[in-house]
Every structure is written in structure tokens, then in C-alpha cells.
Amino acid sequence: MTLTLGPLLMDAGIDPSQALVIRHAFVQESEESGLAGLHANSTHMEIFEYTRRQSSNTKSFPAAPPPVWVVFIREGGDQARLWSVVENRGEISNNGIIRTFDVAETDQMADLRDRLVIGWRSPRTWRMSAATAARYPVIGIADAEPIPFPGFDRLILDHVALQAVMREHRYASWRTALASVYGIYLITDTVNGRHYVGKADGQDSIRQRWSAYATNGHGGNVELRGLDPAHFRFSLLRVFDPSTPTRDIDAAENHFKDALDSRRHGLNRN
């Protein structure tokens, strides 16, 4: 059974009936349009600016385009590679030739950017309803480019990013690094600034502890149950070699709880 675009859209929370699929091509725009067009070396921002400016001719572009645009770049005559998914927040200007829209990139299908390639059955058509494009076949999904580990002292992750680190192939080196150390970590509730200081020792590396948070949001900590992990930010305060005595890790944990006052004004109960 051939995989099609539809299930990938639905998995990303995109309703095909409320989305538009666009395929940009490398073209030189006419002087009348005022657009520079796209080429093989166009930057991400140039593609973004090109996407937000559309023709005022409603035969060329819908008078009332849907709120989600799934944007591809033409690849060969009958294929297209995913560039990004943007939210259309409405038209902000129209000079009779070009309409400019307020659009913003979303995280939808972010893990498939530059990786997903679909077949494009209508080479003369550059935009269509996502309900139509949903039937287009997936030609391939390339391996993600590895992302270098930034270092323990530069690691700050929200919950969505933490889930990606624990799941996606491109973060393999991050998981290896986090599995190699014990340590003291900090969870900040960004709604109110309250802190939770935790530790990983004994049988649990940082990777093992954070995998639990990625899975259920609270990692088994009573203090965090009932809170929305979407507001959590994870960072490391100090890391230790696994050979470090437990008493030293305990002392460091208590120090940071005192320093951040996380018992009286934070999320630690003891």
C-alpha cells in the first residue's frame, strides 16, 4: 500500500479541508509583480517573503485562502520537497497586483522539512486544496541531518524539544551525551517562574530521567503532576561522572535547592 500525503497531514494536526498546498518553482518573476522570484540558492527568508506575497488575481490565488499553507519546492518535473508549514493570519495589503499576507511558520511537520518528497501529479498546477494533494504519493523521506550536541552548559529545552531529542534520529549524539552523565537538572515553569530541582544518579542517567519527562511530563514527581508540561523548560545545573559518590550529588542537589529557594517558592517539597 502506497503512503500518501494525507496521513502525514493528519498526524501533524492539519485538517486537509482547512489547508492549501503550494509548490514553488524556481522562476524569474515579471517586473510588473515586483517580486524577485526564486532560484536554487534562495535563502529561507527569501522563500518566506515569496510565500507571503501572492497575486491579486483571484483566478490565480484564492480570494479567501485557508488558514494553513503547506509549502513545497519543486524538485524535478513531477516531485516536490517540503519547505515548511505556515499559518495564514489574513491579508494585510493589496496594491492591485500583489496581495501581502501576514503569515508565520509553525512547528507542524517541522521534523519533515527538507526531508519529505511527494509526487506532483499536476505539473502545471502550483497550488491546490490539501484535500486534493492528500492523495499524492510519498516518494521518500530522507534521513535527517544530525544536529551537533551544544554542550551540557548550553542545553535549554522546552517539552516539545525534549520529546524530539528523545525520539528523533538527528539527536542521537545528544542522547549518547545525556546517557553518559549523572547530574542536577532544573525544570522551570515558564508561566510563573517556579523552579523544580531534580537529580539523576544511581540507576538513572540524565537521559533516563529526562526520557520519563518526555513521556508523561512529570517524570513521576508528585510536585509536577497536574501541571502543563507545555510550559516547562529543562536545563542542566551540574553534571557528574557516573563514578561520583552519591553523597556528593546529594549535596549538590541540596545546594541548588537552597540557592534557588525551590522549596519555599518553587516546586520542590523537600
Secondary structure, DSSP 8 states (H G I E B T S, - for coil): ---BHHHHHHHTT--GGGEEEEEE------TTTT-----TT--HHHHHHHHHEEES-TTTS-SS--SEEEEEEEETTTEEEEEEEEEEEEEEEE-SSEEEEEEEE-STTGGGTTTEEEE-S-TT--EEEHHHHTTSBEEEE----------GGG-EEEHHHHHHHHH-GGGHHHHHHHHT-EEEEEEEETTTTEEEEEEE-TT--HHHHHHHHHHHSSTT-GGGTTS-GGGEEEEEEEEE-TTS-HHHHHHHHHHHHHHTTTTTSSS---
